[in-house]
Amino acid sequence: MALTPMMQQYHDAKQVAGDALLLFRMGDFYELFHEDATKAAGILGLSLTSRDKGDPKNGKEPTPMAGFPHHQLDQYLAKIIAAGMRAAVCEQVEDPKEAKGIVRRDVTRIVSRGTVTDDTLLDPQSSNFLLAIAPYESSDRSACGLAWIDVSTGRFEATSVDPSRLGDELARIAPVELLVREDRPPLPVEWSERRVVTSRPPWAFGQQAAKAALDKHFGPHALEGFGFNESDAPALAAAGAVLDYLVETQKASMAHIDRLVPHRTGSTLEIDESTRRSLEITKTIRDGTREGSLWGVLDRTITSMGARLLGDWLANPLTSVDTIVARHDAVEELLKNASLTTALRETLRSIYDMPRLLARITTGRASPRDLCFVARTLACLPKVKAKLADRTSARLEQLHTRIDLCGGIRKDLETALEEECPLTAREGGFIRSGFNAELDEQRELAKGGKQWIAKYQAEAIERTGIPSMKIGFNRVFGYYLEVTHAHRDKVPDDFIRKQTLKNAERYVTPELKEYEEKVLAAEERAQTLEYDLFVELRETVASAAKRLQATATALAEIDCLASLAELARSRNYVRPEMVDQAKLEIIGGRHPVLDVTEPEGTFVPNDVACKSRESRVESLEEDPAEGASFLLITGPNMAGKSTYIRQVALLTLMSQVGSFVPAEKATVGVADRIFARVGASDDLARGRSTFMVEMTETARILNTATPRSLVILDEIGRGTSTYDGLSIAWAVVEHLHNVVGCRTLFATHYHELTDLEAQLTGLANFNVAVQEHAGRVVFLHRIISGSADKSYGIHVAQLAGVPREVNERAADILEQLEAKSAQTGESDQRYRLDRPAKNGSLQMTLFEMADHPLLDEIRELDIDSMTPLEAFGKLSDWHEQLGTLQDS
Ligand SMILES: Nc1ncnc2c1ncn2[C@@H]1O[C@H](COP(=O)(O)OP(=O)(O)OP(=O)(O)O)[C@@H](O)[C@H]1O
């Protein structure tokens, strides 16, 4: 059956929309049809109706249909986006009055999580990145290009990474939507969950398509100017893919995306996905929220752009001492000058989210209110600039210079706009009177006309003696005089009847028509003029977008620095001394989150001192008693081991972000990478057990840590049997101490490991002090030198409410086991790993297996040629064989 012209138009639009829900504008409604209508009815709570009755004879079902009034578009877009779907908005693109035949319609934009620009659909405090992943393979290289755009601010960056680092980069950038090649296997669940994943054809990721898209947008040769080179081919392929997608779906000017910034590894601290999660830098492990994370505690910013920048700083701590020190200098100046900081923060309260306003202005989606917000922000700039006039630190000096007052634009906006402006330009009334003579004239005419109509009504009442007669207006007849049936006989002859209602008649007169034309024409003219003036103003601001954006970036940074100063003041933080050596000395350090959440004064501060093997060797020549590189921390459950080691990692990270730290004194050597393996987590989604996850992460640390890194490890080897676990922990300690030599804090319950202090010169034992009082333990949370005497596991079980008889039985068993082990001379170290210094090969001393053939294999093993993961695999293998042997 042939389609009606309108349904043909619908089908054409649906081709463009693809899998996005097509919102098809029909008069004052957006309608959805077919499958889209059925889906929308479920997601959006719309009632499902049908457009026709179908054709039962030919087996044709009625066409499902659902819709909503046009003014509710934003509300429904928000729901569609929240449901992780995309929506294609198909508008009427010509005036129905002027249409010959059916009105023309076009898909004007495709909206998804990663392409929204409306404030109502965005999280003010987070960037909203759309990220493309471009797989890249050449004869000598396999890489992944990544490019991410925040359309709501215009930020655009790209990088090339080794495919193994893809998860880390996704955790760092935290995009909301991913563009992937449709012919590649689906991404692992943990990368795609809570994100929209949009498939794109392979050609979209090709080098040629990318070059064409980038050249078209930025102009030829712009990329070299941005600092890209030949080795960046994967990054550029991704950049082209993401830009091309925007051009295709947004159909608006993307002029605000005026730069593509290369992201270079090495300039920022490398933090892998699991470390980011374990340290709870931007969200908590428990519920994935900002509240309770480091970001939540640190953020005292006033503006949304400041909050986003701080999030960005936390995701990308610095590695250059000079740049970090420049931030610390600025924070210190603001901390010392409290009145300046208070005044700056007060002014920032009147500043709006400029990057997002500018994005809407340059893409032509701004409202008069957006322009009004720009004007208000510009009005604050002289105050901010004046306040920074006497600054002394280099960074504040630079920021002061970067604030461009944009006086001309401010004056234009202030003379043109009313104090309060409406949300849509069509509402009108936002241009000040006196700004444009023609507009004033038309407004007067329209106003005068309305007064005339009121007067005409009064005169008509007097002339006819019909007191209830009133003048009304509708779109069909324009102005009319309404007379109830009771007064019909008093209607004069010059009234022309137009419409009969149930209780009344409607009439027009020649005079009424004449004035109506004048009024309506004036109103329409005023509206058009006002809209044109609005577009002109919008363009004035858009043409200065670059200057305004640079000023906005400076304001965001001032907000961040002032926020760090305010935090340092209110929480009593100190400035860390940054050094270019791999050492760390903290006195009276506190965990930044527990410091806030624990009752005031109850958190017990602790010290730390360690330095990498290299720095230790250097300083040993001066002072043989200089600190260790490897701190082994034992202590009862619940004593505070994990808290302590995390605290050390967090204080290092905070220092490199530019923040002061919760401590009495801190000297921090810049780390190139921080690794945290804290707490057991499994990854059932990828079919990996807790132990497998632990080993993969551990292997990665051993393979990638450098002498400049900081490693914190908690309970390594806990996910397997005691001896396997101990063997692995042992080997890990040796590798980190002997081979890597980086600063390491290792919390463990394997007391056997404390014996290593005698063999490994850079290893020092620490434990967490407890007091035993009337059979109960009291946790002092104080880290002291030396190893713990026992685990107090049973005491903790008692604290946790394990029934008394179970606890007593456990204590009984423990006693018997200890007695047995004393008798036989056996200890947990039966299967200890022994590394003869001579050939460096790892051997296992299996006391009970003197003649087992496995021993030869073990003796011959060249551990140095294996990766740690291979070595662990081998160990597990042996233990398994040993187990079978013992069982038989
Ligand atoms: N320095 C401290 N001051 C005050 N309270 C602390 C301190 N350190 C830890 N705590 C408290 O002790 C609790 C347990 O700490 P943590 O989880 O670090 O212990 P743990 O030794 O790692 O335990 P387990 O071995 O059972 O994992 C924390 O939740 C915290 O409330």
The ligand as an SDF file (V2000), in Angstrom:
LIG
                    3D

 31 33  0  0  0  0  0  0  0  0999 V2000
   44.6310    6.7440   62.2520 N   0  0  0  0  0  0  0  0  0  0  0  0
   43.3780    6.4420   62.5920 C   0  0  0  0  0  0  0  0  0  0  0  0
   42.7080    7.1720   63.5100 N   0  0  0  0  0  0  0  0  0  0  0  0
   41.4280    6.8850   63.8510 C   0  0  0  0  0  0  0  0  0  0  0  0
   40.7430    5.8640   63.3330 N   0  0  0  0  0  0  0  0  0  0  0  0
   41.3490    5.0760   62.4340 C   0  0  0  0  0  0  0  0  0  0  0  0
   42.6730    5.3370   62.0020 C   0  0  0  0  0  0  0  0  0  0  0  0
   43.0190    4.4130   61.0820 N   0  0  0  0  0  0  0  0  0  0  0  0
   41.9510    3.6140   60.9460 C   0  0  0  0  0  0  0  0  0  0  0  0
   40.9440    4.0120   61.7430 N   0  0  0  0  0  0  0  0  0  0  0  0
   39.6380    3.3660   61.9020 C   0  0  0  0  0  0  0  0  0  0  0  0
   39.8130    1.9780   61.9080 O   0  0  0  0  0  0  0  0  0  0  0  0
   39.0020    1.3460   60.9060 C   0  0  0  0  0  0  0  0  0  0  0  0
   39.7560    0.1650   60.3020 C   0  0  0  0  0  0  0  0  0  0  0  0
   40.8510    0.6110   59.5780 O   0  0  0  0  0  0  0  0  0  0  0  0
   41.5020   -0.2310   58.3990 P   0  0  0  0  0  0  0  0  0  0  0  0
   40.4620   -0.7570   57.5080 O   0  0  0  0  0  0  0  0  0  0  0  0
   42.5550    0.6370   57.8470 O   0  0  0  0  0  0  0  0  0  0  0  0
   42.1330   -1.4420   59.2100 O   0  0  0  0  0  0  0  0  0  0  0  0
   43.0380   -2.6330   58.6900 P   0  0  0  0  0  0  0  0  0  0  0  0
   44.1490   -2.7340   59.6570 O   0  0  0  0  0  0  0  0  0  0  0  0
   43.4030   -2.4670   57.2770 O   0  0  0  0  0  0  0  0  0  0  0  0
   42.0380   -3.8450   58.8790 O   0  0  0  0  0  0  0  0  0  0  0  0
   41.9880   -5.2900   58.1530 P   0  0  0  0  0  0  0  0  0  0  0  0
   43.3200   -5.9250   58.3870 O   0  0  0  0  0  0  0  0  0  0  0  0
   40.8800   -5.9740   58.8630 O   0  0  0  0  0  0  0  0  0  0  0  0
   41.7060   -5.0070   56.7250 O   0  0  0  0  0  0  0  0  0  0  0  0
   38.7380    2.4510   59.9000 C   0  0  0  0  0  0  0  0  0  0  0  0
   37.4940    2.2990   59.3150 O   0  0  0  0  0  0  0  0  0  0  0  0
   38.7600    3.6970   60.7330 C   0  0  0  0  0  0  0  0  0  0  0  0
   37.4680    4.0120   61.1950 O   0  0  0  0  0  0  0  0  0  0  0  0
  1  2  1  0
  2  3  1  0
  2  7  2  0
  3  4  2  0
  4  5  1  0
  5  6  2  0
  6  7  1  0
  6 10  1  0
  7  8  1  0
  8  9  2  0
  9 10  1  0
 10 11  1  0
 11 12  1  0
 11 30  1  0
 12 13  1  0
 13 14  1  0
 13 28  1  0
 14 15  1  0
 15 16  1  0
 16 17  2  0
 16 18  1  0
 16 19  1  0
 19 20  1  0
 20 21  2  0
 20 22  1  0
 20 23  1  0
 23 24  1  0
 24 25  2  0
 24 26  1  0
 24 27  1  0
 28 29  1  0
 28 30  1  0
 30 31  1  0
M  END
$$$$
